[in-house]
Amino acid sequence: TAAAAAAAATAAAAAAAATAAAAAAARYEAWGMPVLEAMASGVPVVTTDCLGVRTFCRHGDNCLVAAPDDAAGVAQHLLTVLTNPELAAKLSAAGRQTALQYTPDKVMDHLESVLYCLTACSNELLQLRQSCISDLQQACAKASEACSRTPQQQQQQQLQALQQQLKQHLQQHQ
């Protein structure tokens, strides 16, 4: 019967999901395309919490999410997905539904509406952009610099910045 065939297909999908998973570990991901592609392919996803995936990843709903520098957390989530067929099937199905929200047609429609809104108020945006361009350039340079540093270098720079702030504070209050 059709119900038996559907049940068999669901069981087969759950079994397949239990033997495969996609892991995407990154400190920075601009948009999260590898994660979304894995969701679209129907495998359960384990990823790290970074900017690009926050748009569509929901821990425990359509994927499992670990902290960016938590290799043990990523490994534990992978083990969980690979040993829990029900969870793997749930994440696979929800991930696929998430990916279907980002088809090229839907993304282009959204982009077109954003661009239309931007052109409708282009003079105001131009004035805003001109007043903020140097700040934006500085922010982009700092972000690029920060992304290229190791965690140890980042901690050292943060320590130096805190020392400088403390020095300035002490100078102001003498």
C-alpha positions in Angstrom: 0.0 0.0 0.0 1.0 3.6 -0.2 1.2 4.0 3.6 3.6 1.0 3.8 5.7 2.4 1.0 5.8 5.8 2.8 6.8 4.1 6.1 9.5 2.2 4.3 10.9 5.3 2.7 10.9 7.1 6.0 12.7 4.2 7.7 15.2 4.1 4.8 15.8 7.9 5.1 16.3 7.6 8.9 18.8 4.7 8.4 20.7 6.7 5.8 20.7 9.8 8.0 22.1 7.7 10.8 25.1 6.8 8.7 25.9 10.2 7.3 26.3 13.7 8.6 27.8 17.0 7.4 30.1 19.0 9.7 31.0 22.6 9.0 33.4 24.1 11.5 34.5 27.7 11.0 35.1 30.8 13.1 33.8 33.0 10.3 31.4 32.2 7.5 30.0 35.1 5.5 26.8 33.5 4.5 26.9 29.8 5.4 26.5 28.4 1.9 28.3 25.0 2.7 25.9 24.5 5.6 22.9 25.4 3.5 24.1 23.1 0.7 24.4 20.2 3.2 20.9 20.9 4.5 19.6 20.9 0.9 21.2 17.5 0.3 19.2 16.0 3.2 21.9 15.1 5.7 21.9 16.1 9.3 24.2 19.1 9.9 26.6 19.9 12.7 28.1 23.4 12.5 29.8 26.1 14.6 28.1 29.3 15.7 29.3 32.0 13.3 27.8 35.0 11.7 26.7 33.5 8.3 24.9 30.5 9.7 23.0 32.4 12.4 20.5 33.5 9.8 19.0 30.1 9.4 20.6 27.6 11.8 18.5 26.7 14.9 20.3 24.3 17.3 18.2 21.2 17.9 15.7 22.1 15.3 17.5 22.0 11.9 21.1 21.3 13.0 23.3 21.0 16.0 25.5 24.0 16.8 28.8 24.1 18.8 30.9 27.1 19.8 33.4 28.2 17.1 36.5 26.9 18.9 34.9 23.9 20.5 36.3 20.9 18.7 35.1 18.6 21.4 31.6 20.0 21.1 31.6 19.5 17.3 32.8 15.9 17.8 30.1 15.3 20.5 27.4 16.7 18.3 28.6 14.4 15.4 28.5 11.4 17.6 25.0 12.3 18.8 23.7 12.6 15.3 25.4 9.4 14.1 24.1 7.4 17.1 20.5 8.8 17.2 18.6 8.0 14.0 15.5 9.8 15.2 17.3 13.0 15.8 19.3 12.6 12.5 16.0 12.2 10.6 14.4 15.2 12.4 17.5 17.4 11.6 17.6 16.2 8.0 14.0 16.9 7.3 14.0 20.3 9.0 17.3 21.2 7.3 15.9 20.4 4.0 12.8 22.6 4.7 15.2 25.4 5.7 17.2 25.0 2.5 14.0 25.2 0.4 13.4 28.7 1.9 16.7 29.8 0.2 16.1 28.7 -3.4 17.7 30.9 -6.1 14.3 32.3 -7.1 13.4 33.2 -3.5 16.8 34.8 -2.8 16.6 36.8 -6.1 13.1 38.0 -5.3 14.3 39.1 -1.9 17.4 40.8 -3.3 15.3 42.5 -5.9 12.9 44.0 -3.3 15.9 45.1 -1.2 17.5 46.8 -4.2 14.2 48.4 -5.1 13.9 49.8 -1.6 17.5 51.0 -1.8 17.0 52.8 -5.1 13.7 54.4 -3.8 15.7 56.2 -1.1 19.0 56.5 -2.9 19.7 60.2 -2.1 19.3 59.6 1.6 21.5 56.5 1.4 24.1 58.3 -0.6 24.3 61.0 2.0 24.5 58.4 4.8 27.1 56.4 2.9 29.3 59.4 2.3 29.3 60.4 5.9 30.1 56.8 7.1 32.5 55.6 4.4 35.7 56.1 6.3 34.3 54.5 9.4 33.1 51.5 7.3 36.5 51.2 5.6 38.2 51.2 9.0 35.7 48.6 10.3 36.3 46.4 7.3 40.1 46.6 7.7 39.8 45.8 11.4 37.5 42.9 10.7 39.9 41.5 8.1 42.8 41.9 10.4 40.9 40.2 13.3 39.9 37.2 11.1 43.5 36.6 10.1 44.8 36.4 13.7 45.1 33.3 15.7 43.2 33.1 19.0 46.4 33.6 20.9 47.2 36.8 18.9 43.6 38.0 19.5 44.0 37.5 23.3 47.3 39.3 23.3 45.8 42.2 21.4 42.9 42.4 23.8 45.3 42.3 26.8 47.3 45.2 25.3 44.1 47.2 24.6 43.0 46.7 28.2 46.4 47.7 29.5 46.2 50.9 27.4 42.7 51.7 28.7 43.8 51.2 32.2 46.9 53.4 31.7 44.6 56.1 30.2 42.2 55.8 33.1 44.9 56.1 35.6 46.3 59.2 33.9 42.9 60.8 33.9 42.4 60.2 37.6 45.8 61.3 38.9 
